[in-house]
Structure formats: structure tokens, C-alpha cells
Amino acid sequence: MKQPHIHLSDIQGLGQLMVDATLGVTDIVEAMHHTVLGLPMPWGKARSEPPSGLHGVVYKGLQGSSALVYRMVRGVTSAAGHGLDRAMEHLHPERDPAHASNAHAAAVSILNGVLGDHMQAQGNPLTLGMTWRQDGLAMEITRSALAAAIPKPSGKILVMLHGHCMNELQWLRNGHNHGAALSAANGYTPMYLRYNTGLHISENGRALADQLEQLVAQWPTAVQEICVVGYSMGGMVARSAFHYGRKARHAWVPLVHKLFFVGTPQHGSMVEQAGNLLDKALEASPYSHALSRLGKIRSAGTTDLRHGNLIDEDWAGDDRFAHAHDRRQLSQLPANVKCYAIAAMIAKEPSEVWGQLVGDGLVPVKSALGKHRDKNRVLHLPAEHQRVFYGMSHLGLLDSTAVCDQLQAWMAE
């Protein structure tokens, strides 16, 4: 087992996040402070004019003195952050430490899933890029490097796409790896992708389309076919990649024969839908309005999971935290590709109504199978291309031999 290390990139990256968090909390506290001062009644209503009379005099005095304190807090915090960045510049921290442990990779993946878009915008050294990985290390995608890394590359490639807040190492769970098992049984070479799940799904989809085009061009032998397994968000990134790959007329698109969705929230996840409702509830009162900013730190990738946004047009120009209607434009599965979907239900019996709603704990069964009350959004998967597993959680899909057997049966068709 790899031993945990503290890397310079960890210190710099976490330091930046701590500075951002301190500044953000300061903004929230100041906003709440001024709200309480300006609206002293228990159910005060927001107003555009400041309070008058004695209340106004007290309000202005306290507002002025507290504003000075908040400015000082921001100044000291920002200075500390700049000092840390300057010190780190001389030490040249590694952005992708070669001796990082699996636990370290998991922690960084969670950070990226929650804050990845913000981290990328700030140039945080812990931000993940999209890379093909082998044994946790990024692979160079050139013909010679691939030939050296993969002694006997097959003409058949199995692309493995992980889920939200995860990385490719987590395909191995409790000693089982779907990618390794399916590749060995069917003569494929598995290729594992790591990506920043905090970015918009459309950004990752476009990047994956380009990555697949490069991979096919540099593969050491002629590529005969590609199969894709997308777990959770990974299935959505795959659908997005098909959209952008077709627009760019990429060579890899017609090579894909089968696409497997495992616990993919095709029409959204109830967790993000609940988060959106919480935002709305906190905004209802001026006293709690400032707290709604806490919920709005979640990443673009996370908010895409509310309805299942796949392309830029699904979210561009909108406030992604607003309680908005579903405006998705891409509604069908890739053409000329055999698609299959696996869903799970924590309940052990299909007749349990709550089980249909809760699904695997993160994704409702109907969403995972592409079913929707709007007939124009239904993903028309044949009945024999669908499977529901009972008494199983979302994470349980990763190490279930029954799930693997079903994928194998479909691959062998």
C-alpha cells in the first residue's frame, strides 16, 4: 500500500481553498450582520432604503465600524494567500505527484467534484486535467509511448469512464474491476480516463471527444472497435462526447459499437434536485438569504446533474442555481450505437413504491433507464437492453459480479 505523503501542491492548493473559504464566510457573515441590523423585526421584509430615525443612526454607526473590521479580515487573509503563493513559486510544487496514494487521489477527486470549476478558474494546483491513466499515472498519448506502456495492444478498446467526485482507481472495489474482467473475457484493451467532474459535463464531453480522436490516431495497431462503459456521470460525459465528436466528424465515432450506462442519471439526480430546492428555501427569508451562498459553492458539474445537461446549450445563459425548468436540447441516444442501461434499487422488492423514488440512493430507477414523463425525452432503450438490480446501492454497482455478468452477456451478443 502506498504511504500517504504531504505534497507541496497539496499545501499550495489547500491554502488557496482556505483563503477562498475565509473570504467567502466573511462575505456571508457581513451580509447577515447588516441584514439583522437593518431588519430588526423577526420577520422583517427587505427594503431598498436604509432605516431612519434612531434605528438609522445606530445602523449607520454599527455598519461603519463593522465594515472596517471586515475589510481588515479580508486584507489579512488575502495577504496571507499571496504570501503562500509567492513562497510556493520558488519550490515548484508537482501538479501530479507520482507517489500519491489512492486515498490522496480520492480526496483530490472529491475536491474537484465539489469545487472543480472554481479551482480551474483560480489556477489551483490540485485541479485535475483530463488524462488517460495506467496504475494511477498519466499516460503519454503517442504511438511509441502507448506501445511501451501496453505490450500487446488489442484492436479493440474498452473505455472506462468514472463517476462524479471519483477517479479511475475506484473502478477497483473490493478486489473487483469491471474493466479488467470484461477486457480479459472479450479481448479488449482497457483504457481508464481521469477527469475533473466539477466542470460542466459538456466541457468534459468535448474534451473526451478530442481525447478519443487522439487515442485512435496514436493507437499502436489499427482500431477495429470501441466499447464504452460509463458509470454514473461517466455515462453522461460519453453521450456528450458523441455529440461533439459527430459535429467535428471525428474518426472514432463510427468505431463505437456499444455503450453501457451503469447507474447513469440520464434525467438527473434527486440529490442535486434537493439541493436546488434548499437554495430556494434559504432565499425565502432575508435573514437566511446570505446562507444560500453556501449551497452555491457547488460545481457546474454538480448542477448539471439536476436535469442531466449534456451540451452547452442546455445551460448557457442561465443562472445555474435558479429553480429553472428543464431546457435540455439533446434528448436522444447516439445513433448507430447499441446502448444498454443498468439501474439499481436499494429496496429488495420492485413493488416497494419508495424504492422507485429513492432508486440506488442517488439516482432514481426511471432516470437510470432513461424513462421520462415527457415522451420527447424518453430514451428508447429496448426492454432487453435494460436491467434493474434490487437490494443494491449506487456504489454497489461497482463491485457487483452480477452487474459484471450482465455487462458480459451484453458484450457477447
ROGULO-900977 format. One record per residue (C-alpha): chain; x, y, z. Coordinates in nm, 3 decimals. Layout:
REM residues N
unit | c1 | c2 | c3
A | X | Y | Z
...
//
This chain:
REM residues 413
unit | c1 | c2 | c3
A | 0.000 | 0.000 | 0.000
A | 0.126 | 0.345 | -0.089
A | 0.203 | 0.555 | 0.217
A | 0.038 | 0.897 | 0.243
A | 0.258 | 1.195 | 0.166
A | 0.211 | 1.568 | 0.208
A | 0.293 | 1.724 | -0.128
A | 0.384 | 2.086 | -0.195
A | 0.091 | 2.104 | -0.438
A | -0.138 | 1.997 | -0.152
A | -0.012 | 2.279 | 0.068
A | -0.049 | 2.538 | -0.205
A | -0.385 | 2.409 | -0.332
A | -0.544 | 2.369 | 0.011
A | -0.402 | 2.704 | 0.115
A | -0.578 | 2.871 | -0.177
A | -0.904 | 2.699 | -0.089
A | -0.874 | 2.806 | 0.276
A | -0.821 | 3.167 | 0.168
A | -1.122 | 3.149 | -0.063
A | -1.330 | 2.990 | 0.213
A | -1.233 | 3.257 | 0.468
A | -1.320 | 3.536 | 0.225
A | -1.648 | 3.368 | 0.138
A | -1.750 | 3.317 | 0.501
A | -1.658 | 3.679 | 0.576
A | -1.894 | 3.794 | 0.300
A | -2.174 | 3.579 | 0.439
A | -2.124 | 3.696 | 0.799
A | -2.114 | 4.060 | 0.691
A | -2.429 | 4.024 | 0.482
A | -2.616 | 3.857 | 0.770
A | -2.484 | 4.115 | 1.016
A | -2.615 | 4.405 | 0.807
A | -2.946 | 4.228 | 0.748
A | -3.002 | 4.186 | 1.122
A | -2.907 | 4.548 | 1.184
A | -3.133 | 4.676 | 0.909
A | -3.429 | 4.444 | 0.971
A | -3.462 | 4.401 | 1.349
A | -3.811 | 4.251 | 1.346
A | -3.831 | 3.869 | 1.347
A | -3.999 | 3.860 | 1.006
A | -3.853 | 4.174 | 0.857
A | -3.908 | 4.245 | 0.491
A | -3.635 | 4.351 | 0.251
A | -3.638 | 4.718 | 0.157
A | -3.430 | 4.939 | -0.067
A | -3.398 | 5.235 | 0.173
A | -3.186 | 5.224 | 0.491
A | -3.366 | 5.253 | 0.829
A | -3.441 | 5.603 | 0.960
A | -3.467 | 5.773 | 1.298
A | -3.281 | 5.635 | 1.599
A | -3.265 | 5.295 | 1.434
A | -3.099 | 5.459 | 1.133
A | -2.836 | 5.635 | 1.347
A | -2.746 | 5.311 | 1.526
A | -2.749 | 5.118 | 1.199
A | -2.509 | 5.360 | 1.026
A | -2.272 | 5.365 | 1.321
A | -2.250 | 4.989 | 1.357
A | -2.236 | 4.943 | 0.982
A | -1.936 | 5.172 | 0.954
A | -1.741 | 5.017 | 1.240
A | -1.814 | 4.658 | 1.136
A | -1.723 | 4.733 | 0.774
A | -1.374 | 4.833 | 0.891
A | -1.335 | 4.501 | 1.074
A | -1.448 | 4.302 | 0.773
A | -1.207 | 4.493 | 0.547
A | -0.922 | 4.411 | 0.783
A | -1.012 | 4.042 | 0.785
A | -1.019 | 4.037 | 0.403
A | -0.691 | 4.226 | 0.380
A | -0.503 | 3.996 | 0.619
A | -0.646 | 3.683 | 0.454
A | -0.559 | 3.799 | 0.102
A | -0.206 | 3.897 | 0.209
A | -0.152 | 3.555 | 0.364
A | -0.272 | 3.386 | 0.047
A | -0.044 | 3.593 | -0.177
A | 0.249 | 3.521 | 0.056
A | 0.188 | 3.147 | 0.037
A | 0.167 | 3.159 | -0.344
A | 0.495 | 3.353 | -0.369
A | 0.671 | 3.108 | -0.138
A | 0.542 | 2.810 | -0.337
A | 0.658 | 2.958 | -0.668
A | 1.019 | 2.908 | -0.560
A | 0.960 | 2.544 | -0.460
A | 0.795 | 2.432 | -0.787
A | 0.524 | 2.200 | -0.648
A | 0.433 | 1.894 | -0.856
A | 0.084 | 1.914 | -1.002
A | 0.057 | 1.537 | -1.033
A | 0.281 | 1.370 | -0.773
A | 0.398 | 1.027 | -0.893
A | 0.396 | 0.877 | -0.542
A | 0.046 | 0.990 | -0.446
A | -0.163 | 0.731 | -0.259
A | -0.507 | 0.611 | -0.363
A | -0.653 | 0.797 | -0.065
A | -0.483 | 1.117 | -0.183
A | -0.624 | 1.067 | -0.535
A | -0.972 | 1.008 | -0.392
A | -0.957 | 1.324 | -0.178
A | -0.840 | 1.536 | -0.471
A | -1.115 | 1.387 | -0.689
A | -1.380 | 1.480 | -0.432
A | -1.245 | 1.835 | -0.412
A | -1.262 | 1.864 | -0.790
A | -1.613 | 1.723 | -0.799
A | -1.736 | 1.981 | -0.549
A | -1.524 | 2.283 | -0.649
A | -1.354 | 2.185 | -0.975
A | -1.476 | 2.474 | -1.188
A | -1.374 | 2.728 | -0.923
A | -1.036 | 2.559 | -0.879
A | -0.969 | 2.568 | -1.251
A | -1.062 | 2.935 | -1.273
A | -0.824 | 3.014 | -0.984
A | -0.538 | 2.806 | -1.124
A | -0.535 | 2.583 | -0.818
A | -0.255 | 2.321 | -0.848
A | -0.492 | 2.048 | -0.727
A | -0.714 | 2.095 | -1.033
A | -0.741 | 1.777 | -1.237
A | -0.690 | 1.771 | -1.610
A | -0.835 | 1.504 | -1.840
A | -0.583 | 1.223 | -1.880
A | -0.569 | 0.855 | -1.968
A | -0.424 | 0.665 | -1.673
A | -0.241 | 0.343 | -1.605
A | -0.177 | 0.238 | -1.244
A | -0.270 | 0.588 | -1.131
A | -0.016 | 0.763 | -1.355
A | -0.094 | 0.977 | -1.658
A | -0.010 | 0.819 | -1.993
A | 0.154 | 0.999 | -2.282
A | -0.070 | 0.952 | -2.585
A | 0.185 | 0.895 | -2.859
A | 0.228 | 0.579 | -3.064
A | 0.569 | 0.499 | -2.913
A | 0.462 | 0.569 | -2.553
A | 0.146 | 0.360 | -2.588
A | 0.342 | 0.072 | -2.742
A | 0.584 | 0.081 | -2.448
A | 0.307 | 0.102 | -2.186
A | 0.081 | -0.163 | -2.343
A | 0.289 | -0.465 | -2.454
A | 0.013 | -0.631 | -2.659
A | -0.247 | -0.369 | -2.754
A | -0.567 | -0.512 | -2.898
A | -0.750 | -0.361 | -3.191
A | -1.049 | -0.343 | -2.957
A | -1.054 | -0.071 | -2.689
A | -1.274 | -0.065 | -2.379
A | -1.312 | 0.293 | -2.250
A | -1.392 | 0.319 | -1.877
A | -1.545 | 0.647 | -1.752
A | -1.581 | 0.701 | -1.376
A | -1.849 | 0.891 | -1.188
A | -1.886 | 1.222 | -1.008
A | -1.627 | 1.302 | -0.738
A | -1.435 | 0.988 | -0.835
A | -1.130 | 0.876 | -1.032
A | -1.029 | 0.576 | -1.242
A | -0.864 | 0.395 | -0.949
A | -1.207 | 0.348 | -0.793
A | -1.313 | 0.106 | -1.064
A | -1.127 | -0.140 | -0.840
A | -1.355 | -0.202 | -0.541
A | -1.336 | -0.493 | -0.302
A | -1.095 | -0.669 | -0.533
A | -1.317 | -0.643 | -0.841
A | -1.273 | -0.428 | -1.153
A | -1.538 | -0.437 | -1.427
A | -1.289 | -0.306 | -1.682
A | -1.028 | -0.574 | -1.616
A | -1.284 | -0.856 | -1.610
A | -1.465 | -0.751 | -1.930
A | -1.142 | -0.684 | -2.120
A | -0.992 | -1.021 | -2.032
A | -1.308 | -1.206 | -2.133
A | -1.354 | -1.029 | -2.466
A | -1.006 | -0.947 | -2.592
A | -1.021 | -0.571 | -2.531
A | -0.752 | -0.338 | -2.404
A | -0.898 | -0.127 | -2.120
A | -0.829 | 0.247 | -2.115
A | -0.915 | 0.438 | -1.799
A | -0.987 | 0.811 | -1.802
A | -0.949 | 1.057 | -1.514
A | -1.124 | 1.393 | -1.542
A | -1.239 | 1.693 | -1.338
A | -1.602 | 1.612 | -1.256
A | -1.662 | 1.966 | -1.130
A | -1.657 | 2.108 | -1.483
A | -1.968 | 2.124 | -1.697
A | -2.049 | 1.785 | -1.848
A | -2.039 | 1.949 | -2.190
A | -1.683 | 2.070 | -2.128
A | -1.576 | 1.719 | -2.035
A | -1.771 | 1.574 | -2.327
A | -1.596 | 1.799 | -2.577
A | -1.258 | 1.722 | -2.422
A | -1.328 | 1.347 | -2.427
A | -1.420 | 1.363 | -2.796
A | -1.081 | 1.521 | -2.868
A | -0.902 | 1.273 | -2.642
A | -1.061 | 0.975 | -2.819
A | -0.966 | 1.116 | -3.157
A | -0.604 | 1.146 | -3.045
A | -0.610 | 0.799 | -2.887
A | -0.737 | 0.632 | -3.207
A | -0.484 | 0.821 | -3.420
A | -0.192 | 0.716 | -3.198
A | -0.302 | 0.360 | -3.113
A | -0.015 | 0.118 | -3.191
A | -0.238 | -0.107 | -3.403
A | -0.542 | -0.048 | -3.622
A | -0.852 | 0.012 | -3.408
A | -1.134 | -0.225 | -3.503
A | -1.394 | -0.126 | -3.246
A | -1.454 | 0.065 | -2.925
A | -1.690 | -0.009 | -2.639
A | -1.763 | 0.244 | -2.364
A | -1.868 | 0.179 | -2.004
A | -1.991 | 0.492 | -1.826
A | -2.060 | 0.475 | -1.454
A | -2.290 | 0.745 | -1.315
A | -2.177 | 1.084 | -1.456
A | -1.938 | 0.897 | -1.686
A | -2.232 | 0.783 | -1.899
A | -2.345 | 1.143 | -1.945
A | -1.994 | 1.253 | -2.042
A | -1.995 | 0.974 | -2.302
A | -2.324 | 1.097 | -2.454
A | -2.188 | 1.450 | -2.465
A | -1.868 | 1.327 | -2.634
A | -2.073 | 1.159 | -2.909
A | -2.250 | 1.488 | -2.976
A | -1.927 | 1.685 | -3.013
A | -1.745 | 1.403 | -3.191
A | -2.014 | 1.388 | -3.458
A | -2.010 | 1.765 | -3.501
A | -1.634 | 1.751 | -3.554
A | -1.664 | 1.441 | -3.780
A | -1.417 | 1.252 | -3.566
A | -1.286 | 0.917 | -3.683
A | -1.356 | 0.741 | -3.350
A | -1.734 | 0.787 | -3.361
A | -1.820 | 0.513 | -3.616
A | -1.584 | 0.274 | -3.436
A | -1.802 | 0.264 | -3.122
A | -2.023 | -0.045 | -3.125
A | -2.170 | -0.049 | -2.775
A | -2.230 | 0.197 | -2.493
A | -2.311 | 0.077 | -2.142
A | -2.471 | 0.304 | -1.881
A | -2.427 | 0.190 | -1.520
A | -2.629 | 0.394 | -1.270
A | -2.628 | 0.696 | -1.504
A | -2.869 | 0.980 | -1.408
A | -2.997 | 1.034 | -1.763
A | -3.270 | 1.269 | -1.641
A | -3.099 | 1.397 | -1.329
A | -3.017 | 1.301 | -0.973
A | -3.254 | 1.362 | -0.684
A | -2.962 | 1.479 | -0.466
A | -2.894 | 1.785 | -0.683
A | -3.267 | 1.843 | -0.724
A | -3.299 | 1.852 | -0.344
A | -3.004 | 2.092 | -0.324
A | -3.179 | 2.327 | -0.565
A | -3.495 | 2.321 | -0.350
A | -3.283 | 2.403 | -0.044
A | -3.139 | 2.705 | -0.228
A | -3.490 | 2.830 | -0.292
A | -3.596 | 2.777 | 0.072
A | -3.295 | 2.971 | 0.207
A | -3.366 | 3.260 | -0.028
A | -3.722 | 3.294 | 0.102
A | -3.621 | 3.496 | 0.409
A | -3.383 | 3.795 | 0.413
A | -3.228 | 3.651 | 0.731
A | -3.130 | 3.323 | 0.567
A | -3.065 | 3.462 | 0.219
A | -2.692 | 3.503 | 0.283
A | -2.669 | 3.137 | 0.383
A | -2.788 | 3.037 | 0.036
A | -2.439 | 3.130 | -0.084
A | -2.306 | 2.822 | 0.095
A | -2.511 | 2.597 | -0.130
A | -2.394 | 2.786 | -0.434
A | -2.032 | 2.683 | -0.398
A | -2.118 | 2.352 | -0.565
A | -1.963 | 2.300 | -0.903
A | -2.102 | 2.332 | -1.254
A | -2.074 | 1.956 | -1.296
A | -2.289 | 1.907 | -0.988
A | -2.564 | 2.144 | -1.102
A | -2.567 | 1.975 | -1.445
A | -2.694 | 1.667 | -1.261
A | -3.022 | 1.839 | -1.172
A | -3.180 | 1.766 | -1.510
A | -2.898 | 1.591 | -1.695
A | -2.741 | 1.870 | -1.902
A | -2.516 | 1.735 | -2.176
A | -2.430 | 2.021 | -2.415
A | -2.350 | 2.391 | -2.380
A | -2.695 | 2.495 | -2.498
A | -2.853 | 2.311 | -2.205
A | -2.710 | 2.558 | -1.954
A | -2.555 | 2.859 | -2.135
A | -2.704 | 3.196 | -2.042
A | -2.891 | 3.068 | -1.737
A | -2.834 | 3.112 | -1.366
A | -2.744 | 2.752 | -1.289
A | -2.865 | 2.789 | -0.929
A | -3.208 | 2.922 | -1.024
A | -3.511 | 2.700 | -0.978
A | -3.548 | 2.676 | -1.355
A | -3.733 | 2.438 | -1.583
A | -3.567 | 2.163 | -1.783
A | -3.440 | 2.320 | -2.106
A | -3.223 | 2.038 | -2.239
A | -3.187 | 2.014 | -2.615
A | -3.003 | 1.684 | -2.660
A | -3.266 | 1.424 | -2.581
A | -3.177 | 1.104 | -2.766
A | -2.907 | 0.838 | -2.750
A | -2.624 | 0.822 | -3.006
A | -2.738 | 0.685 | -3.340
A | -2.595 | 0.359 | -3.478
A | -2.467 | 0.254 | -3.134
A | -2.616 | -0.026 | -2.926
A | -2.695 | 0.124 | -2.586
A | -2.766 | -0.059 | -2.262
A | -2.865 | 0.064 | -1.916
A | -2.830 | -0.079 | -1.566
A | -3.016 | 0.066 | -1.269
A | -3.017 | -0.030 | -0.903
A | -3.270 | -0.008 | -0.623
A | -3.191 | -0.019 | -0.253
A | -3.530 | -0.180 | -0.194
A | -3.528 | -0.558 | -0.229
A | -3.868 | -0.581 | -0.396
A | -3.979 | -0.394 | -0.712
A | -4.324 | -0.339 | -0.561
A | -4.191 | -0.105 | -0.292
A | -4.300 | 0.242 | -0.405
A | -4.036 | 0.426 | -0.206
A | -3.772 | 0.216 | -0.380
A | -3.877 | 0.353 | -0.720
A | -3.830 | 0.707 | -0.590
A | -3.507 | 0.654 | -0.397
A | -3.355 | 0.418 | -0.652
A | -2.995 | 0.337 | -0.565
A | -2.976 | 0.623 | -0.314
A | -2.854 | 0.878 | -0.567
A | -3.026 | 0.800 | -0.897
A | -3.396 | 0.711 | -0.939
A | -3.463 | 0.396 | -1.141
A | -3.658 | 0.583 | -1.410
A | -3.372 | 0.827 | -1.459
A | -3.116 | 0.547 | -1.489
A | -3.331 | 0.369 | -1.750
A | -3.398 | 0.686 | -1.950
A | -3.771 | 0.698 | -1.874
A | -3.945 | 1.037 | -1.856
A | -4.299 | 1.174 | -1.829
A | -4.229 | 1.385 | -2.140
A | -4.240 | 1.138 | -2.429
A | -3.998 | 1.354 | -2.627
A | -3.730 | 1.295 | -2.363
A | -3.771 | 0.919 | -2.329
A | -3.458 | 0.725 | -2.424
A | -3.595 | 0.438 | -2.626
A | -3.391 | 0.152 | -2.488
A | -3.526 | -0.193 | -2.583
A | -3.652 | -0.391 | -2.284
A | -3.376 | -0.649 | -2.334
A | -3.119 | -0.368 | -2.306
A | -3.236 | -0.273 | -1.956
A | -3.172 | -0.437 | -1.619
A | -3.260 | -0.341 | -1.262
A | -3.077 | -0.491 | -0.965
A | -3.259 | -0.495 | -0.630
A | -3.109 | -0.460 | -0.284
A | -2.814 | -0.270 | -0.429
A | -2.674 | 0.081 | -0.373
A | -2.514 | 0.319 | -0.622
A | -2.162 | 0.224 | -0.513
A | -2.263 | -0.140 | -0.502
A | -2.291 | -0.133 | -0.881
A | -1.912 | -0.105 | -0.899
A | -1.819 | -0.437 | -0.743
A | -2.125 | -0.650 | -0.814
A | -2.036 | -0.968 | -1.000
A | -2.400 | -0.989 | -1.111
A | -2.366 | -0.649 | -1.278
A | -2.043 | -0.761 | -1.440
A | -2.210 | -1.082 | -1.564
A | -2.489 | -0.875 | -1.721
A | -2.240 | -0.647 | -1.895
A | -2.053 | -0.954 | -2.018
A | -2.372 | -1.109 | -2.155
A | -2.447 | -0.790 | -2.348
A | -2.090 | -0.761 | -2.475
A | -2.102 | -1.119 | -2.602
A | -2.422 | -1.065 | -2.802
//
